Amino acid sequence: MGKITKIVLAGMGLVFFAGILTMRLLPGAVAALPGQVRGRLPQELLRAVTTPLPTALPPPELTPAEIEISLGDIGAVDLATPAPSESPTPGPKEIETAVPTPPSTTETEAPQTPTLAPTPAGIPLPTAVRLQGLQIEPQKMNNCGPANLSINLNFYGLESTQFDVADVVKPHYDDRNVSPEELVAYVNQRTSLRATLYRGGDLLLLKRLIAAGFPVVIEKGYEPDNWQGWMGHYLTLFGYDEMKSSFISMDTFLGPWDGSGRSYSYEEIQRYWEHFNFAFYVVYEPEQEIALQKVIGPTLIKTEDMWRSAVRKALDKAEAEPENAFAWFNLGSSLSQLAAATGESRFYGAAVTAFDQARLIGIPPRMLWYQFQLYEAYLEVGRFDDVLALTETILEDTGGQDVEETFLYRGHALLAKGDSAGATTAYRRAVELNPQHQAAREALGS
């Protein structure tokens, strides 16, 4: 064998060895990069080296027969819906307003048909509304929560950027989730404005709020493609058009960036909003509170009534669509919150049944990046191993390792099983990810 041939073969061997080594080391190297760096890598590279997410959370270790959907406990709850509220909105005209107060004048006549169904007071809503004065703010990675809140704060004249908000609610840049509770707390504790969070809303209520001059922030599901998978997203809704059956939104992820707004059909909002139990929050000035409550109506004003209504809504949907995993998940979440609001711990058992059914049907693994009532219900009924199995699944994904709540509830399960050292480690990591997280700080301190 000639010298040149030996050199060529040796070179080919080195290239082959380097290729094998790269294939083994590259996924770990990419995973170790800060999120802001990973986010700038080519999608093709990420697809090649990233372990794909599972299509759903692991199902419970129970057979369908053991998860008999007999929610008798719910039947014992008074779920009567309170009488709806009156609408303060004017007749069927198109409204444009630049101030965050209920509009009192109209500028442009809108077509008289179709009109929205009358409110309980018999007053039809305008056929089209578009609030003025909102400015779009393109979000940074996983920053739709702070960006949308900043848009709303600026609407009320309070100068703010997404970075001002993020410094408080997500000091860890790679944090995959800022809960609506955290965003509402930011407003109420750190600004002169007020904010209130609700769940169990509907499309008509969104229109009524917008017509009354209130932009609305909703939390919804988002599925860009099969590879990226399902995730959560915030949208600020500031208009609707009944002729087009669509809402107008400030979408901090998709734009457009000229402030004209992105349209979403009623059907699309309804479909993806359900993924977060129809959650929404409203920012407002303190003197607007009474006006806001009149629009919201009595059903959602009181916490216990809101969760009773949400339970009924989710139960009706689950009965009508028994293969709808999100309906079952919403039912479990609402029952858990009802248990906490009423002190009736028996509702946790029914919640667990609903959560089990949702897992059997299949829910996205990232669901537990954003919503944590499942952990709370399982802990309340002593299913600590389920909490550990689920948190392990979340931690297998790089993004899931940046969700402080995963470590908080994992710590609770470990502590319940007698592993205080493991619990301390988990609590400490939760605090490292978000030093502002009060529950994690208290757990570590105890």
BELDA-V82214 format. One record per pair of residues at least 24 apart in sequence whose C-alpha atoms are under 6 Angstrom apart, sorted by sequence separation. I is the first residue (numbers start at 1). J is the second residue. D is the distance in whole Angstrom. If there is no record, write none. Layout:
BEGIN
I & J & D
I & J & D
END
This chain:
BEGIN
328 & 354 & 5
329 & 355 & 5
404 & 430 & 4
307 & 334 & 6
329 & 358 & 5
348 & 377 & 5
384 & 413 & 5
404 & 433 & 6
328 & 358 & 5
307 & 338 & 5
94 & 126 & 6
408 & 440 & 6
91 & 124 & 5
92 & 125 & 6
93 & 126 & 5
325 & 358 & 4
86 & 120 & 6
91 & 125 & 6
92 & 126 & 4
93 & 127 & 6
94 & 128 & 5
95 & 129 & 5
96 & 130 & 5
97 & 131 & 5
98 & 132 & 4
142 & 176 & 6
86 & 121 & 5
91 & 126 & 6
92 & 127 & 5
94 & 129 & 5
96 & 131 & 5
97 & 132 & 5
98 & 133 & 5
325 & 361 & 6
304 & 341 & 6
333 & 373 & 5
221 & 272 & 5
275 & 326 & 6
220 & 272 & 5
220 & 273 & 4
277 & 330 & 5
221 & 275 & 6
220 & 276 & 6
219 & 279 & 6
218 & 279 & 6
218 & 280 & 4
217 & 280 & 5
217 & 281 & 5
216 & 282 & 5
201 & 278 & 5
200 & 278 & 5
199 & 278 & 5
199 & 279 & 4
198 & 279 & 6
198 & 280 & 5
197 & 280 & 6
198 & 281 & 6
197 & 281 & 4
196 & 281 & 5
196 & 282 & 6
195 & 282 & 5
195 & 283 & 4
194 & 283 & 6
144 & 234 & 6
194 & 284 & 5
194 & 285 & 6
193 & 285 & 5
194 & 286 & 6
131 & 238 & 6
130 & 239 & 4
102 & 212 & 4
129 & 239 & 5
200 & 310 & 5
102 & 213 & 5
129 & 240 & 6
101 & 213 & 5
128 & 240 & 6
100 & 213 & 5
128 & 241 & 4
139 & 252 & 5
128 & 242 & 6
138 & 252 & 5
127 & 242 & 5
137 & 252 & 6
136 & 259 & 5
135 & 259 & 6
35 & 174 & 5
85 & 297 & 4
84 & 297 & 6
82 & 299 & 6
175 & 402 & 5
175 & 403 & 6
79 & 308 & 5
172 & 433 & 6
71 & 350 & 6
59 & 359 & 5
59 & 360 & 5
56 & 362 & 5
57 & 363 & 6
56 & 363 & 5
56 & 364 & 4
57 & 365 & 5
56 & 365 & 5
END
